[in-house]
Amino acid sequence: MDDAFEIVKIILPAGIVFLTTYYLVKNFLDHENRKRVVDAKIANQAILTPIRLQAYERVILFLERINPSGMVMRLSKTGSAANFQAELLKTIRSEFEHNLSQQVYMSQKSWDAVVKAKEETIKLINIASGKVSAEATAMDLAQSVVGVASQLTELPTKPSIELIKKEIAKEF
């Protein structure tokens, strides 16, 4: 019995020391792990923030470039209305394809707004094209596009630009 009591006198304090040490080391390692994760997130943010801002800038530039009035003024207005319509639509699609990768850095809501603005702009051009005759010139179509755009309360790109600006302000 004395031997059992002596063993308990040695094992009990050793067990207490072991459990205390285990608890302290575990807490220290957990804290260091959390600290490492936070440091990694901060480093990633330092890299991603400029890229995300650049993506937002490029998408805003895309939306400004497909603004119907500006696009009509920027592109050559020679030839037939059908050729000019094809050139307008080709410009929108190529600009969009050039900026497709920007969706990786944007929220889904913002990207959906960009896609909607593109589709609405294409629809506006097609409506304007339907209002001119088959023999119309590119200049006639240009005037029709500007006329249809001026009848709208806001251009299709405006809500998207405003949404993106709000998202940028909220996140940065």
C-alpha positions as CSV (number, residue, x, y, z in Angstrom):
1,M,0.0,0.0,0.0
2,D,2.9,2.3,0.8
3,D,4.3,1.6,-2.6
4,A,1.0,2.6,-4.3
5,F,0.8,5.8,-2.2
6,E,4.4,6.7,-3.2
7,I,3.6,6.1,-6.9
8,V,0.5,8.3,-6.6
9,K,2.6,11.0,-4.9
10,I,4.9,11.0,-7.9
11,I,2.4,10.4,-10.7
12,L,-0.2,13.0,-9.6
13,P,2.2,16.0,-9.6
14,A,3.8,14.8,-12.8
15,G,0.4,14.5,-14.4
16,I,-0.6,18.0,-13.3
17,V,2.7,19.4,-14.7
18,F,2.2,17.4,-18.0
19,L,-1.4,18.7,-18.4
20,T,-0.5,22.3,-17.6
21,T,2.4,22.1,-20.1
22,Y,0.3,20.5,-22.7
23,Y,-2.4,23.2,-22.3
24,L,0.1,26.1,-22.5
25,V,1.9,24.7,-25.5
26,K,-1.4,23.9,-27.3
27,N,-2.6,27.5,-26.7
28,F,0.7,29.0,-27.8
29,L,0.7,26.9,-31.0
30,D,-3.0,27.7,-31.8
31,H,-2.2,31.4,-31.3
32,E,0.8,31.2,-33.6
33,N,-1.2,29.4,-36.2
34,R,-4.0,32.1,-36.1
35,K,-1.3,34.8,-36.3
36,R,0.2,33.1,-39.4
37,V,-3.2,32.8,-41.1
38,V,-3.9,36.5,-40.4
39,D,-0.5,37.5,-41.8
40,A,-1.1,35.5,-44.9
41,K,-4.5,37.2,-45.4
42,I,-2.9,40.6,-45.0
43,A,-0.2,39.7,-47.5
44,N,-2.8,38.4,-50.0
45,Q,-4.8,41.6,-49.6
46,A,-1.7,43.7,-50.3
47,I,-1.4,41.8,-53.6
48,L,-5.1,41.5,-54.5
49,T,-6.3,45.0,-53.7
50,P,-4.4,46.7,-56.6
51,I,-5.5,44.0,-59.0
52,R,-9.1,44.3,-57.9
53,L,-9.1,48.0,-58.3
54,Q,-7.6,47.7,-61.8
55,A,-10.3,45.2,-62.7
56,Y,-13.0,47.7,-61.5
57,E,-11.3,50.4,-63.5
58,R,-11.2,48.3,-66.7
59,V,-14.9,47.4,-66.4
60,I,-15.9,51.0,-65.9
61,L,-13.8,51.9,-69.0
62,F,-15.6,49.1,-70.9
63,L,-19.0,50.5,-69.8
64,E,-18.0,54.0,-70.9
65,R,-16.7,52.7,-74.2
66,I,-20.0,50.9,-75.0
67,N,-22.0,54.0,-74.1
68,P,-24.1,54.3,-77.3
69,S,-23.6,58.0,-77.9
70,G,-19.9,57.9,-77.3
71,M,-19.4,54.7,-79.4
72,V,-21.4,56.3,-82.3
73,M,-19.1,59.3,-82.2
74,R,-15.9,57.2,-81.9
75,L,-16.5,54.8,-84.8
76,S,-16.4,55.6,-88.5
77,K,-19.9,56.4,-89.9
78,T,-19.3,55.5,-93.6
79,G,-21.1,52.9,-95.5
80,S,-24.5,51.3,-95.0
81,A,-26.5,51.2,-91.8
82,A,-26.3,47.4,-91.8
83,N,-22.5,47.5,-91.9
84,F,-22.4,50.2,-89.2
85,Q,-24.7,48.1,-87.0
86,A,-22.5,45.1,-87.4
87,E,-19.4,47.3,-86.5
88,L,-21.2,48.6,-83.4
89,L,-22.1,45.1,-82.3
90,K,-18.7,43.7,-83.1
91,T,-17.1,46.5,-81.0
92,I,-19.3,45.8,-78.0
93,R,-18.6,42.0,-78.2
94,S,-14.9,42.4,-78.7
95,E,-14.6,44.9,-75.8
96,F,-16.6,42.5,-73.6
97,E,-14.5,39.5,-74.5
98,H,-11.4,41.6,-73.8
99,N,-12.7,42.2,-70.3
100,L,-14.2,38.8,-69.5
101,S,-11.4,37.9,-67.0
102,Q,-12.2,40.9,-64.8
103,Q,-15.2,39.0,-63.4
104,V,-12.9,37.0,-61.3
105,Y,-12.2,40.1,-59.2
106,M,-15.7,41.4,-59.0
107,S,-18.8,40.4,-57.0
108,Q,-21.4,38.4,-58.9
109,K,-23.9,41.2,-58.6
110,S,-21.6,43.7,-60.2
111,W,-20.7,41.3,-63.0
112,D,-24.3,40.6,-63.7
113,A,-24.9,44.3,-64.0
114,V,-22.1,44.6,-66.5
115,V,-23.6,41.8,-68.6
116,K,-27.0,43.4,-68.4
117,A,-25.6,46.7,-69.5
118,K,-23.9,45.1,-72.5
119,E,-27.1,43.3,-73.5
120,E,-29.3,46.4,-73.1
121,T,-26.8,48.4,-75.2
122,I,-27.0,45.7,-78.0
123,K,-30.8,45.8,-77.7
124,L,-30.8,49.6,-78.0
125,I,-28.6,49.4,-81.2
126,N,-30.9,46.8,-82.7
127,I,-34.0,48.9,-81.9
128,A,-32.4,51.9,-83.5
129,S,-31.5,49.8,-86.5
130,G,-35.1,48.7,-86.9
131,K,-36.1,52.3,-87.1
132,V,-34.1,53.1,-90.2
133,S,-34.8,51.8,-93.7
134,A,-32.8,49.1,-95.4
135,E,-31.1,51.6,-97.7
136,A,-30.1,53.9,-94.8
137,T,-26.6,55.1,-94.4
138,A,-24.3,54.7,-91.4
139,M,-25.0,58.3,-90.5
140,D,-28.7,57.6,-90.4
141,L,-28.2,54.8,-88.0
142,A,-25.9,56.9,-85.9
143,Q,-28.6,59.5,-85.6
144,S,-31.2,56.9,-84.8
145,V,-29.0,55.4,-82.1
146,V,-28.5,58.8,-80.5
147,G,-32.2,59.5,-80.8
148,V,-33.2,56.2,-79.1
149,A,-30.6,56.8,-76.4
150,S,-31.8,60.3,-75.7
151,Q,-35.4,59.0,-75.2
152,L,-34.3,56.8,-72.3
153,T,-34.4,58.1,-68.8
154,E,-30.9,56.7,-68.3
155,L,-28.4,54.9,-70.5
156,P,-28.1,51.2,-70.0
157,T,-24.5,51.6,-68.6
158,K,-25.3,54.1,-65.9
159,P,-26.9,51.7,-63.3
160,S,-23.9,49.4,-63.7
161,I,-21.4,52.1,-63.2
162,E,-23.2,53.4,-60.1
163,L,-23.3,49.9,-58.6
164,I,-19.6,49.3,-59.3
165,K,-18.7,52.7,-57.7
166,K,-20.8,51.8,-54.6
167,E,-19.1,48.5,-54.4
168,I,-15.6,50.1,-54.7
169,A,-16.5,52.6,-52.0
170,K,-17.8,49.9,-49.7
171,E,-14.8,47.6,-50.1
172,F,-12.0,50.1,-50.2
